[in-house]
Amino acid sequence: MFQNLQQAEVFLSARKSLGIKPGLERMRALLEKAGNPEKNIRAVHIAGTNGKGSTVQFMNDALLANGYQTGVFTSPSPEGLPGYIRHNNSAVREDILVELCNQLYPAIKQLDRYGDSPTEFEIITVLAFIYFSKNVDIALIEAGMGGRLDTTNCFDPLLSIITNVSIDHKQFLGTTASEIAYHKAGIIKRNSPVITGEMSRDAFTEIEKEAAFLCAPLYQAGRDFTYHKTDAGNGCQQFIWNGKLPLEISMLGEHQIKNAAVAFRAVTLLKELGHQINIGLTAKAFSQTRLPGRFEIIRKNPEVILDGAHNAKGMEAFIETVLTAYEDRKRHLIFAVFKDKEMKEMLEYAVPHFASVTLTVFNHPRSASLEDLRYLAEKKNLFLAENWQEAMRKLTDDHSVYFVTGSLEFISRVRKYFTNDK
């Protein structure tokens, strides 16, 4: 049993060696042994290739503004183990997390004895369900990968959201938009509404098919509700939602308007389902929403900006925001990525728009190695940095803007580096 958080973290970290094990059999077994907490939560399920974190944060802030106790389950966590499970915008307390780990430990060991050991992420997900079942009014559950076979796909949601569909996690989800959409459509449940962002016809057809089969009302951005950008400046963006309601957000990038539009439809749908929602309070909350690691200025003099553009589509949106906000500045990029991502395509988007691009690595089993990056650097004449902390110490030109991106896990480490250094 665990006396402190460090012991629990060591126990869970040892399970990284189990890797990713798609499927829900172990989850269902572990949840049953934990008393099926997933049956006692009211929650929204969010999947999508990009935009999940921002969509969750918009909704979370709106629900808080409307007086709800909220829970958020998200990954990766910028705050270690407690950061996966958030209550009212704060990571769960360490002593509570240790208590939850001790509560679940006998069930974990029982499955270990059966030879069906639950993974680190499966255990953390169950911990979140246990906590949310006792402490929050509405939880926002972010899918880890895909949806149909994702660890989180084990509850009946108030509604589901699929932000968008593009190519990612090809070795698990498939190589076409249709194949990937099939996995994400797996979070749709019978008679439970689903909201989607804009996506290709091939992808939407899969979602439409699943929704029809399950009699789930379907609302798509651009078809069933609209958004139209009207202005930008002074660190904010303005748009008209559904042809009549003016909204403002503080996060930059046109992709964030898309995320906000989807999130706003989700909150209004909760209102239609009988939840107490004030539209004015919701709009104000949206205007104040920010999310760590999403085009976040983490340091001034020199200016350092973090962004979690962790796949090709995310990089495309990131570059669009960079060129809009910093068109006339000298720009440099520091990039570290998981080896199973589309490194070549991501860099093809990025390289033409920066005075320099430094490729580096971080300590994670999925991180691209120096050898992986050296191959790219040879072809593109980029720079290599073996130590990312050393690369950060070299960001010294006050006349330049430095951008750090490539992996959400990497971004969380860089963010901690700079916040601890203040």
VOMARSE-448715 format. One line per 10 residues: number of its first residue (from 1); their letters; for each residue x, y, z of C-alpha. Coordinates in pm, 1 decimal, padded with zeros to 6 digits. Layout:
N
NUM> a> X/Y/Z; ...;
***
This chain:
422
1> mfqnlqqaev> 00000.0/00000.0/00000.0; 00109.9/00359.1/-00054.0; 00220.2/00605.8/00210.8; 00266.9/00901.0/-00024.7; 00223.2/01016.5/-00382.7; 00580.6/00931.8/-00480.6; 00524.9/00563.7/-00399.1; 00205.4/00560.1/-00604.7; 00381.4/00727.8/-00898.6; 00663.2/00470.8/-00891.3;
11> flsarkslgi> 00407.4/00188.1/-00889.8; 00216.6/00331.8/-01184.5; 00527.5/00433.8/-01379.3; 00649.7/00072.3/-01369.7; 00342.8/-00016.1/-01576.2; 00456.3/00196.5/-01869.0; 00633.0/-00118.9/-01985.4; 00289.4/-00270.3/-02059.3; 00254.7/-00012.4/-02337.0; -00076.7/00069.5/-02504.5;
21> kpglermral> -00325.6/-00218.7/-02496.4; -00639.8/-00116.9/-02687.5; -00958.8/-00282.4/-02574.6; -01201.3/-00252.5/-02285.5; -01197.1/-00596.5/-02120.2; -00946.8/-00504.0/-01847.2; -01118.6/-00168.8/-01792.8; -01456.1/-00332.4/-01740.2; -01305.2/-00587.6/-01502.7; -01124.8/-00320.3/-01301.4;
31> lekagnpekn> -01432.5/-00096.6/-01290.0; -01646.9/-00387.3/-01169.8; -01405.2/-00462.5/-00888.1; -01412.0/-00089.7/-00799.9; -01791.9/-00091.6/-00770.9; -01870.1/00043.5/-01119.5; -01821.5/00413.4/-01042.7; -01875.5/00497.8/-01412.1; -02246.8/00426.3/-01359.8; -02270.2/00708.0/-01105.5;
41> iravhiagtn> -02130.5/01000.0/-01304.4; -02286.6/01257.3/-01533.5; -02029.4/01326.9/-01799.1; -01955.5/01451.9/-02149.2; -01720.4/01242.7/-02366.2; -01484.0/01428.9/-02601.1; -01284.0/01268.3/-02883.5; -01109.0/01410.6/-03188.9; -00768.0/01436.2/-03351.4; -00708.3/01793.7/-03234.3;
51> gkgstvqfmn> -00884.9/02051.5/-03022.2; -01002.1/01824.3/-02740.0; -00817.8/02010.3/-02465.6; -00937.8/02355.0/-02571.7; -01295.7/02236.7/-02617.5; -01290.2/02083.6/-02269.7; -01149.6/02401.2/-02116.7; -01414.8/02624.5/-02276.3; -01687.7/02395.4/-02143.8; -01529.6/02359.9/-01802.2;
61> dallangyqt> -01503.8/02735.4/-01749.4; -01863.5/02781.3/-01865.5; -01996.1/02515.7/-01628.7; -01799.3/02664.1/-01339.6; -01945.0/03006.5/-01418.8; -02289.9/02849.6/-01401.3; -02230.1/02711.6/-01053.0; -02143.9/02348.6/-01129.1; -01877.9/02141.4/-00957.5; -01675.7/02014.1/-01253.0;
71> gvftspspeg> -01434.1/01731.9/-01312.5; -01190.9/01702.2/-01603.8; -00999.9/01394.6/-01709.9; -00729.5/01479.3/-01962.0; -00392.9/01354.4/-02085.8; -00106.0/01408.2/-02093.8; -00088.3/01588.5/-01762.7; 00134.3/01896.0/-01720.4; 00128.2/01844.9/-01341.3; 00223.5/01481.0/-01298.6;
81> lpgyirhnns> -00021.2/01219.9/-01175.5; -00262.5/01458.7/-00993.1; -00307.6/01668.8/-01308.1; -00491.6/01392.0/-01494.0; -00785.7/01438.8/-01257.7; -00903.8/01796.5/-01212.0; -01175.8/01934.7/-00987.9; -01291.6/02292.8/-01050.3; -00976.6/02372.2/-01251.9; -00738.5/02235.4/-00986.8;
91> avredilvel> -00547.2/01908.6/-00982.1; -00683.5/01656.9/-00732.5; -00514.4/01678.3/-00390.9; -00220.6/01443.9/-00342.0; -00354.0/01288.5/-00021.2; -00686.7/01212.3/-00190.5; -00508.2/01053.6/-00485.0; -00301.4/00832.4/-00252.3; -00622.5/00726.7/-00076.9; -00781.4/00640.1/-00413.6;
101> cnqlypaikq> -00474.6/00438.0/-00516.4; -00491.2/00240.6/-00192.2; -00861.0/00180.4/-00245.3; -00801.2/00040.9/-00596.1; -00477.3/-00146.2/-00520.5; -00635.0/-00483.9/-00423.1; -00833.8/-00493.0/-00749.2; -00519.6/-00414.0/-00950.0; -00322.8/-00692.0/-00783.1; -00608.1/-00937.1/-00837.4;
111> ldrygdspte> -00600.8/-00871.3/-01213.0; -00221.5/-00902.2/-01203.5; -00259.1/-01250.8/-01055.7; -00499.4/-01341.3/-01335.7; -00230.1/-01245.4/-01588.2; -00431.3/-00952.4/-01724.3; -00247.2/-00658.9/-01571.1; -00415.1/-00319.8/-01619.1; -00202.1/-00049.9/-01779.3; -00100.0/00276.2/-01617.5;
121> feiitvlafi> -00359.9/00471.7/-01816.9; -00637.1/00224.4/-01736.5; -00566.9/00258.1/-01364.1; -00557.7/00638.6/-01378.2; -00886.2/00639.8/-01570.8; -01057.3/00426.9/-01305.7; -00918.4/00652.7/-01032.6; -01079.7/00945.8/-01214.0; -01418.0/00772.8/-01235.8; -01409.2/00686.0/-00866.0;
131> yfsknvdial> -01332.3/01045.6/-00774.5; -01586.2/01202.0/-01011.5; -01863.5/00967.5/-00897.2; -01844.8/01116.1/-00547.1; -01731.8/01475.8/-00593.4; -01854.2/01652.9/-00908.7; -02179.5/01748.7/-01080.5; -02057.4/01712.8/-01440.3; -01733.3/01554.9/-01562.7; -01562.7/01617.7/-01895.9;
141> ieagmggrld> -01383.4/01302.4/-02009.8; -01124.4/01338.1/-02284.8; -01055.6/01025.8/-02489.8; -00690.5/00925.1/-02494.2; -00667.3/00777.1/-02844.1; -00938.5/00710.5/-03098.8; -01257.8/00631.5/-02910.2; -01413.4/00293.1/-02981.6; -01141.4/00093.5/-02805.5; -01013.3/00378.1/-02588.1;
151> ttncfdplls> -00982.1/00322.0/-02215.5; -01230.4/00601.5/-02142.5; -01510.0/00448.8/-02354.8; -01692.2/00273.2/-02073.5; -01974.8/00505.2/-01964.7; -02299.4/00648.2/-02099.6; -02247.3/01022.1/-02160.3; -02489.2/01312.1/-02139.4; -02360.7/01391.0/-02488.2; -02055.9/01317.2/-02700.8;
161> iitnvsidhk> -01827.6/01552.3/-02894.8; -01599.2/01467.1/-03187.6; -01398.6/01782.3/-03254.3; -01246.4/01678.4/-03588.6; -01085.4/01388.4/-03773.1; -00744.8/01382.6/-03939.6; -00461.0/01132.0/-03976.1; -00292.1/01037.4/-03648.2; -00197.8/00717.2/-03459.8; -00199.6/00528.3/-03789.2;
171> qflgttasei> -00066.0/00206.4/-03640.0; -00369.5/00184.2/-03409.0; -00651.0/00368.5/-03587.9; -00591.0/00321.5/-03960.3; -00453.0/00522.1/-04249.8; -00764.9/00688.4/-04392.2; -01008.4/00946.9/-04258.6; -01289.2/00690.1/-04273.8; -01098.8/00433.8/-04068.2; -01004.2/00688.1/-03804.3;
181> ayhkagiikr> -01357.2/00832.1/-03794.0; -01491.5/00480.5/-03734.7; -01284.2/00461.8/-03415.7; -01384.7/00807.6/-03295.4; -01753.0/00737.7/-03370.2; -01730.7/00457.4/-03115.0; -01792.4/00704.9/-02832.3; -02147.4/00767.3/-02960.6; -02408.0/00598.3/-02740.8; -02772.3/00506.0/-02806.7;
191> nspvitgems> -03011.0/00803.2/-02791.9; -02733.0/01029.5/-02663.5; -02667.3/01347.3/-02869.2; -02337.2/01397.2/-03052.7; -02177.6/01721.3/-03172.7; -01901.8/01733.8/-03434.3; -01675.8/01996.5/-03579.7; -01618.6/02031.7/-03951.4; -01445.6/01740.6/-04122.6; -01413.5/01564.3/-04456.1;
201> rdafteieke> -01716.5/01401.6/-04611.3; -01558.3/01055.9/-04576.3; -01504.0/01105.6/-04203.8; -01847.0/01254.6/-04140.1; -02018.1/00970.3/-04325.7; -01880.6/00721.6/-04071.3; -02001.4/00933.2/-03780.2; -02339.0/00992.4/-03944.3; -02377.5/00616.8/-03996.5; -02299.6/00538.8/-03631.7;
211> aaflcaplyq> -02532.0/00811.5/-03504.4; -02818.2/00687.5/-03721.6; -02766.4/00327.4/-03608.0; -02780.7/00434.3/-03242.2; -03064.3/00687.7/-03287.3; -02829.3/00959.2/-03157.3; -02924.3/01318.0/-03252.7; -02635.8/01465.2/-03454.0; -02528.0/01830.4/-03475.6; -02242.4/01932.9/-03707.9;
221> agrdftyhkt> -02063.1/02267.7/-03715.5; -02132.7/02447.9/-04040.8; -02449.1/02247.7/-04102.4; -02659.8/02263.1/-03785.0; -02490.4/02562.7/-03622.6; -02252.0/02822.1/-03762.4; -01969.3/03055.3/-03665.0; -01829.0/03356.3/-03847.8; -01512.6/03539.5/-03745.7; -01563.2/03915.4/-03728.2;
231> dagngcqqfi> -01253.8/04069.8/-03569.4; -00920.8/04005.5/-03400.2; -00683.5/04223.4/-03203.4; -00561.3/04310.2/-02854.6; -00501.2/03943.4/-02782.7; -00856.3/03827.3/-02854.9; -01082.0/03706.9/-03137.1; -01448.5/03782.6/-03198.8; -01703.2/03579.1/-03390.2; -02076.5/03544.9/-03442.2;
241> wngklpleis> -02219.2/03213.9/-03324.1; -02513.5/03067.8/-03511.1; -02580.6/03392.5/-03697.3; -02683.8/03602.9/-03400.3; -02475.8/03576.4/-03082.0; -02146.5/03773.7/-03062.9; -01874.8/03588.5/-02874.8; -01515.6/03672.9/-02784.3; -01229.2/03441.0/-02692.7; -00880.9/03510.2/-02561.4;
251> mlgehqikna> -00706.5/03218.6/-02729.3; -00544.9/03289.5/-03065.6; -00582.1/03099.1/-03391.5; -00882.6/03039.3/-03613.7; -00885.6/02677.5/-03497.1; -00972.5/02806.8/-03149.8; -01282.7/02977.7/-03289.8; -01384.7/02637.7/-03427.5; -01322.6/02474.4/-03089.8; -01518.4/02748.0/-02911.3;
261> avafravtll> -01811.5/02715.0/-03152.3; -01835.3/02340.6/-03087.4; -01799.3/02389.4/-02711.7; -02068.2/02657.7/-02708.7; -02310.1/02426.7/-02889.4; -02235.1/02160.4/-02628.8; -02315.9/02396.9/-02341.7; -02637.8/02514.2/-02507.5; -02731.6/02151.1/-02567.8; -02684.7/02078.7/-02197.7;
271> kelghqinig> -02927.5/02365.5/-02138.0; -03175.0/02204.0/-02377.3; -03135.1/01877.8/-02186.1; -03251.2/02048.9/-01867.4; -02933.1/02179.9/-01705.3; -02934.5/02529.2/-01556.4; -02723.8/02736.3/-01797.9; -02710.9/03117.0/-01825.4; -02598.0/03220.2/-02175.1; -02453.9/03552.7/-02056.4;
281> ltakafsqtr> -02238.2/03385.5/-01789.8; -02131.3/03127.0/-02046.6; -02024.4/03392.3/-02299.3; -01824.4/03576.6/-02033.1; -01651.0/03254.6/-01930.0; -01555.0/03182.2/-02290.8; -01396.0/03527.4/-02319.5; -01167.7/03448.6/-02025.0; -01070.9/03090.5/-02111.7; -00705.0/03009.7/-02154.7;
291> lpgrfeiirk> -00526.2/02675.7/-02166.5; -00162.9/02604.4/-02077.1; 00043.1/02501.5/-02377.8; -00199.0/02633.0/-02640.6; -00014.3/02922.9/-02803.2; 00088.5/03024.3/-02453.4; 00342.4/03301.5/-02396.6; 00547.3/03143.3/-02120.9; 00825.3/03404.7/-02108.2; 00892.3/03760.7/-02220.6;
301> npevildgah> 01235.7/03903.3/-02309.9; 01291.2/03696.0/-02507.6; 00939.1/03592.5/-02598.3; 00888.4/03215.0/-02575.7; 00560.4/03059.7/-02689.7; 00449.6/02701.3/-02626.1; 00199.2/02520.1/-02844.8; 00088.6/02157.5/-02844.4; 00087.9/02105.6/-03222.7; 00146.2/01729.9/-03200.4;
311> nakgmeafie> 00046.9/01609.4/-03548.5; 00044.4/01732.4/-03908.5; -00297.8/01898.4/-03891.6; -00210.9/02060.7/-03560.8; 00113.8/02192.4/-03707.7; -00075.3/02340.9/-04000.5; -00306.7/02531.9/-03763.6; -00009.5/02637.2/-03549.2; 00177.6/02781.8/-03848.7; -00131.6/02972.4/-03957.0;
321> tvltayedrk> -00152.6/03133.0/-03612.0; 00221.2/03208.4/-03606.3; 00205.4/03389.2/-03939.8; -00105.0/03584.5/-03839.0; 00023.9/03697.6/-03500.3; 00399.3/03730.0/-03567.5; 00428.4/03798.1/-03938.7; 00697.9/04067.5/-03905.0; 00911.5/03908.6/-03632.4; 01222.0/03691.7/-03658.7;
331> rhlifavfkd> 01106.9/03344.0/-03557.2; 01284.7/03030.8/-03430.5; 01139.4/02685.0/-03361.9; 01239.9/02416.8/-03110.2; 01080.2/02084.2/-03194.7; 01057.3/01745.8/-03020.7; 00808.9/01479.0/-03115.6; 00695.0/01121.5/-03060.3; 00855.0/00884.5/-03311.5; 00516.1/00746.9/-03424.4;
341> kemkemleya> 00404.0/01090.9/-03546.2; 00432.1/01233.0/-03897.6; 00767.0/01403.1/-03832.6; 00849.1/01462.0/-04197.8; 00511.1/01616.1/-04281.0; 00512.5/01833.0/-03967.5; 00853.1/01976.2/-04050.1; 00758.8/02036.4/-04411.6; 00486.3/02268.4/-04284.7; 00716.3/02439.0/-04037.2;
351> vphfasvtlt> 01063.1/02480.2/-04186.8; 00991.3/02755.0/-04444.7; 00855.9/02989.1/-04177.9; 01141.1/03000.5/-03926.3; 01490.8/03146.1/-03930.5; 01607.9/02829.4/-03755.4; 01459.8/02496.9/-03649.7; 01623.5/02302.3/-03366.4; 01533.5/01933.6/-03331.7; 01572.3/01785.8/-02984.5;
361> vfnhprsasl> 01466.3/01486.7/-02773.4; 01314.9/01418.9/-02431.3; 01312.0/01120.9/-02197.8; 01006.2/00917.0/-02294.6; 00970.7/00569.5/-02450.5; 00790.7/00715.2/-02753.2; 01020.0/01013.7/-02806.6; 01195.2/01033.5/-03142.5; 01565.4/00965.6/-03092.7; 01859.1/01172.3/-03211.8;
371> edlrylaekk> 01911.1/00912.9/-03484.1; 01551.3/00955.4/-03601.8; 01599.7/01331.1/-03609.9; 01948.8/01320.7/-03760.9; 01800.9/01159.3/-04071.2; 01561.7/01452.8/-04106.3; 01830.1/01709.2/-04029.8; 02059.0/01571.3/-04297.7; 01789.4/01613.6/-04556.6; 01670.5/01955.2/-04442.5;
381> nlflaenwqe> 01989.1/02111.1/-04299.2; 01834.3/02164.7/-03955.9; 02002.1/02188.3/-03616.0; 02022.9/01909.7/-03356.9; 02030.2/01952.5/-02978.9; 02090.7/01644.7/-02762.5; 01980.0/01822.7/-02443.8; 01654.2/02017.2/-02462.8; 01721.2/02207.1/-02139.0; 02046.0/02333.3/-02288.1;
391> amrkltddhs> 01853.8/02437.3/-02599.4; 01618.8/02642.3/-02378.2; 01910.8/02818.0/-02209.8; 02025.0/02938.1/-02552.2; 01702.6/03133.0/-02615.9; 01856.8/03472.8/-02551.8; 01783.4/03705.3/-02845.6; 01528.6/03964.5/-02725.7; 01459.5/04063.8/-03086.9; 01339.0/03713.6/-03180.7;
401> vyfvtgslef> 01034.9/03504.2/-03094.8; 01095.3/03142.3/-02997.0; 00828.3/02875.2/-03046.7; 00835.5/02532.7/-02881.0; 00614.3/02254.2/-03016.1; 00591.0/01897.4/-03145.8; 00447.8/01694.5/-02856.9; 00209.8/01771.4/-02571.1; 00429.7/01563.7/-02339.5; 00735.5/01769.1/-02440.1;
411> isrvrkyftn> 00542.9/02094.6/-02401.0; 00439.6/02001.6/-02047.1; 00805.4/01947.4/-01952.5; 00919.5/02272.6/-02110.6; 00637.6/02457.3/-01936.9; 00746.2/02318.6/-01600.9; 01105.1/02419.7/-01680.3; 01007.3/02782.2/-01737.8; 00750.8/02812.4/-01457.8; 00993.9/02667.7/-01203.7;
421> dk> 01256.3/02911.4/-01328.6; 01047.1/03222.6/-01256.0;
***
